[in-house]
Amino acid sequence: MIKLQSRHYVFAGLFVLVTFLMLLNLQFESAVSPDTRNMFTYLDSLPENSTVIVSFDHEASSLPEMKPLGLAIMRHLFAKNIEIIGVALLAEGTGIGYRLLQQTANESGKEYGRDYVFLGFKPQYIAAILSMGESISSTFPEDYLGNTTAELALLKEINNYDSIAGVISLADGSLTTHWIEYGKARYGLQVSAAVAAAMVTTYDPYLSSGQMRALVAGLRGAAEYEQLINRGGSGGRGMLAQSFSHIYIVVLIIIGNLAYFKSRRRGGST
């Protein structure tokens, strides 16, 4: 029989705390950062019936951060009646992207082929970005579902980036830089990004220099964006659970130190 040690109780307590907070469905609220507000203001200013590319440039391992970000942004776009063209620069992002896009479209009552399409994955992402700048339908003759792209209502009047308001890259790595270096530099495409928190320092120089239009990052960014669109989600729940987890750890550190000093005093008095 396994003898339980103190660390087992610590982990069990953390598990119970996080599970309890997630099930309560409470939302984290805080002051919205300037970067998150800038992203919201930019997307909110886009004219109705504009078309935006949402590129799923992340892997499944980063879904706890990327899913809340993607859902919040796409819900905002659909609420503004902005059309979405979904693509993926990573093969792993293909199935993920389609499910997230389909989920938000169903929530908003949007029609596939007219309000949104998902083109899927194209190997050699640099070549794909450059090729879409010349002709989107030639780059993707068929969409993810096997439909001929030239026959889809949304794409009949869209040839290349000239008809696109911008691209939003959902990235957990450096793939957004390729949209900037090739889509922005060569075709003038407006590039924005929703990224994992660890990538903020990578993209800050692009944002400061104006090469990137807007940036929102991490679980906190997702929670803030959910506040702005007035719709709760896993970003707010996740931030609340994360915040209380940090408090839990701090309390355990204090208790551990008190117990340590108390044991030293007892040892010194004998």
C-alpha positions as CSV (number, residue, x, y, z in Angstrom):
1,M,0.0,0.0,0.0
2,I,1.3,3.4,-1.0
3,K,2.0,5.7,2.0
4,L,0.7,9.2,1.3
5,Q,3.2,12.0,1.9
6,S,2.7,15.7,2.4
7,R,3.3,16.5,-1.2
8,H,0.4,14.2,-2.2
9,Y,-2.0,16.3,-0.1
10,V,-0.6,19.5,-1.6
11,F,-1.2,18.3,-5.1
12,A,-4.7,16.9,-4.2
13,G,-5.6,20.3,-2.6
14,L,-4.5,22.2,-5.7
15,F,-6.6,19.8,-7.9
16,V,-9.7,20.3,-5.8
17,L,-9.2,24.1,-5.7
18,V,-8.8,24.4,-9.5
19,T,-11.7,22.0,-10.3
20,F,-14.0,23.8,-7.8
21,L,-13.3,27.2,-9.3
22,M,-13.7,26.0,-12.9
23,L,-17.1,24.4,-12.1
24,L,-18.3,27.6,-10.3
25,N,-18.2,29.3,-13.7
26,L,-17.1,32.6,-12.1
27,Q,-15.3,35.2,-14.3
28,F,-12.0,37.0,-13.6
29,E,-12.3,40.8,-13.9
30,S,-9.5,43.3,-13.9
31,A,-8.3,46.5,-15.6
32,V,-7.9,45.9,-19.4
33,S,-4.4,46.3,-20.7
34,P,-3.7,48.9,-23.5
35,D,-2.6,46.1,-25.9
36,T,-5.9,44.2,-25.5
37,R,-8.0,47.3,-25.8
38,N,-6.0,48.3,-28.9
39,M,-6.9,44.9,-30.5
40,F,-10.6,45.3,-29.6
41,T,-10.7,48.9,-30.8
42,Y,-9.1,47.9,-34.1
43,L,-11.4,45.0,-34.9
44,D,-14.4,47.0,-33.7
45,S,-13.6,49.7,-36.2
46,L,-13.6,47.4,-39.2
47,P,-16.5,48.1,-41.6
48,E,-19.3,45.6,-41.6
49,N,-18.9,42.8,-44.2
50,S,-15.1,43.2,-44.2
51,T,-13.2,40.0,-44.7
52,V,-10.4,38.9,-42.3
53,I,-8.1,36.0,-42.5
54,V,-7.7,34.1,-39.2
55,S,-4.7,31.9,-39.3
56,F,-4.4,29.0,-36.8
57,D,-0.6,28.9,-36.4
58,H,-0.4,26.9,-33.2
59,E,-0.3,23.3,-31.9
60,A,-2.7,21.4,-29.7
61,S,-0.3,21.6,-26.7
62,S,-1.0,25.4,-26.4
63,L,-4.8,25.1,-26.5
64,P,-5.4,26.1,-22.9
65,E,-4.1,29.6,-23.9
66,M,-4.9,29.7,-27.6
67,K,-8.5,28.4,-27.6
68,P,-9.9,31.2,-25.3
69,L,-8.0,33.8,-27.4
70,G,-9.3,32.5,-30.7
71,L,-12.9,32.1,-29.5
72,A,-13.1,35.6,-28.0
73,I,-11.7,37.2,-31.2
74,M,-13.9,35.2,-33.6
75,R,-17.0,35.9,-31.5
76,H,-16.2,39.6,-31.8
77,L,-15.7,39.4,-35.5
78,F,-19.0,37.5,-36.1
79,A,-20.9,39.9,-33.8
80,K,-19.6,42.7,-36.1
81,N,-20.7,40.7,-39.2
82,I,-17.2,40.4,-40.4
83,E,-16.5,37.5,-42.8
84,I,-13.7,35.1,-41.8
85,I,-11.4,33.1,-44.0
86,G,-9.7,30.4,-41.9
87,V,-6.3,28.9,-42.8
88,A,-3.6,27.1,-40.9
89,L,0.2,27.4,-41.3
90,L,0.7,24.3,-39.2
91,A,-0.8,20.9,-40.1
92,E,-1.7,20.4,-36.5
93,G,-3.7,23.6,-36.5
94,T,-6.0,22.4,-39.3
95,G,-8.5,20.3,-37.4
96,I,-8.3,22.6,-34.4
97,G,-9.0,25.6,-36.4
98,Y,-11.9,24.2,-38.2
99,R,-13.6,23.0,-35.0
100,L,-13.1,26.4,-33.3
101,L,-14.3,28.3,-36.3
102,Q,-17.3,26.1,-36.8
103,Q,-18.2,26.4,-33.1
104,T,-18.2,30.2,-33.1
105,A,-20.1,30.3,-36.5
106,N,-22.8,28.0,-35.1
107,E,-23.2,30.2,-32.0
108,S,-23.6,33.2,-34.3
109,G,-25.9,31.6,-36.8
110,K,-23.4,32.1,-39.7
111,E,-23.5,30.2,-42.9
112,Y,-20.6,28.3,-44.3
113,G,-19.5,29.5,-47.7
114,R,-21.1,32.9,-47.4
115,D,-20.1,34.2,-43.9
116,Y,-17.0,32.1,-43.4
117,V,-14.9,29.4,-45.0
118,F,-12.0,27.3,-43.9
119,L,-9.3,26.6,-46.5
120,G,-7.1,24.4,-44.3
121,F,-3.4,23.7,-44.4
122,K,-0.9,24.4,-47.2
123,P,2.7,23.0,-47.0
124,Q,5.6,25.5,-47.1
125,Y,4.0,28.4,-45.2
126,I,6.2,31.1,-46.7
127,A,5.2,30.0,-50.2
128,A,1.6,29.8,-49.2
129,I,1.6,33.4,-47.8
130,L,3.2,34.7,-51.0
131,S,0.9,32.7,-53.2
132,M,-2.2,34.0,-51.4
133,G,-1.0,37.5,-52.1
134,E,-1.4,36.7,-55.8
135,S,-4.5,34.5,-55.8
136,I,-6.2,32.9,-52.9
137,S,-8.3,30.5,-55.1
138,S,-5.2,29.4,-57.0
139,T,-3.4,28.7,-53.7
140,F,-6.4,26.7,-52.4
141,P,-8.3,25.3,-55.3
142,E,-10.4,23.4,-52.8
143,D,-11.4,24.2,-49.2
144,Y,-11.0,22.0,-46.2
145,L,-14.3,20.2,-46.9
146,G,-13.5,19.6,-50.6
147,N,-15.6,22.4,-52.1
148,T,-14.2,24.3,-55.1
149,T,-13.2,27.6,-53.6
150,A,-14.0,29.6,-56.8
151,E,-17.6,28.6,-56.4
152,L,-18.0,29.7,-52.7
153,A,-20.0,32.9,-52.4
154,L,-17.5,34.5,-50.0
155,L,-14.6,34.0,-52.3
156,K,-16.2,35.0,-55.6
157,E,-15.3,38.6,-55.1
158,I,-12.0,38.1,-53.3
159,N,-8.9,37.5,-55.3
160,N,-6.0,38.3,-53.0
161,Y,-4.9,40.5,-50.1
162,D,-6.2,43.6,-51.8
163,S,-9.7,42.5,-50.7
164,I,-8.7,41.5,-47.2
165,A,-8.9,43.9,-44.2
166,G,-6.1,42.0,-42.4
167,V,-4.9,38.8,-40.9
168,I,-5.0,37.7,-37.3
169,S,-2.4,35.0,-36.5
170,L,-3.2,32.8,-33.6
171,A,0.3,31.6,-32.7
172,D,2.2,29.9,-30.0
173,G,5.5,30.3,-31.8
174,S,7.3,32.6,-34.3
175,L,5.0,31.9,-37.4
176,T,3.4,35.3,-37.1
177,T,6.8,36.8,-38.2
178,H,6.3,35.3,-41.6
179,W,3.0,37.1,-42.1
180,I,4.8,40.3,-41.2
181,E,7.9,39.7,-43.4
182,Y,6.0,38.5,-46.4
183,G,2.4,39.4,-46.2
184,K,3.0,42.9,-44.7
185,A,6.3,43.8,-46.3
186,R,5.4,42.7,-49.8
187,Y,1.6,43.2,-50.0
188,G,0.9,45.7,-47.3
189,L,-1.3,43.2,-45.4
190,Q,-2.4,44.4,-41.9
191,V,-1.1,41.8,-39.5
192,S,-2.4,41.3,-35.9
193,A,-1.8,38.5,-33.6
194,A,-3.1,36.6,-30.6
195,V,-0.2,34.8,-29.0
196,A,0.9,32.7,-26.1
197,A,2.1,34.8,-23.2
198,A,5.7,33.5,-23.6
199,M,5.9,35.1,-27.0
200,V,5.1,38.7,-26.0
201,T,8.7,39.8,-26.0
202,T,9.3,38.3,-29.4
203,Y,6.5,40.4,-31.0
204,D,6.8,43.7,-28.9
205,P,9.4,45.1,-31.3
206,Y,7.1,44.5,-34.3
207,L,4.2,46.2,-32.5
208,S,6.3,49.2,-31.4
209,S,7.6,49.7,-34.9
210,G,4.2,49.6,-36.5
211,Q,4.9,46.4,-38.5
212,M,2.1,44.7,-36.4
213,R,-1.3,46.4,-36.1
214,A,-2.4,44.9,-32.8
215,L,-1.4,42.2,-30.3
216,V,-3.2,40.4,-27.5
217,A,-1.5,37.7,-25.4
218,G,-2.0,34.9,-23.0
219,L,-4.8,33.7,-20.8
220,R,-5.0,37.1,-19.2
221,G,-5.4,38.7,-22.6
222,A,-8.2,36.3,-23.4
223,A,-9.9,37.1,-20.0
224,E,-9.7,40.8,-20.8
225,Y,-11.0,40.4,-24.3
226,E,-14.0,38.4,-22.9
227,Q,-14.7,41.4,-20.6
228,L,-14.7,43.8,-23.6
229,I,-17.1,41.7,-25.6
230,N,-19.2,41.2,-22.5
231,R,-19.2,37.4,-22.9
232,G,-17.6,35.1,-20.3
233,G,-15.5,32.1,-21.4
234,S,-12.6,29.8,-20.4
235,G,-10.2,32.7,-20.4
236,G,-11.9,34.3,-17.4
237,R,-12.4,31.0,-15.6
238,G,-8.8,30.0,-16.2
239,M,-7.4,33.3,-14.9
240,L,-9.5,33.0,-11.8
241,A,-8.3,29.5,-11.2
242,Q,-4.7,30.5,-11.9
243,S,-4.9,33.5,-9.5
244,F,-6.2,31.4,-6.6
245,S,-3.6,28.7,-7.4
246,H,-0.9,31.3,-6.9
247,I,-2.5,32.4,-3.6
248,Y,-2.7,28.7,-2.5
249,I,1.0,28.2,-3.2
250,V,2.0,31.4,-1.3
251,V,-0.1,30.3,1.7
252,L,1.6,26.8,1.7
253,I,5.1,28.5,1.5
254,I,4.2,30.7,4.6
255,I,2.8,27.6,6.5
256,G,5.9,25.6,5.5
257,N,8.3,28.3,6.8
258,L,6.4,28.8,10.0
259,A,6.5,25.0,10.7
260,Y,10.3,25.0,9.9
261,F,11.1,27.9,12.3
262,K,8.9,26.4,15.0
263,S,10.7,23.0,14.7
264,R,14.1,24.8,14.9
265,R,13.0,26.6,18.1
266,R,12.0,23.3,19.6
267,G,15.3,21.7,18.6
268,G,17.3,24.5,20.1
269,S,15.5,24.4,23.5
270,T,16.3,20.7,24.1
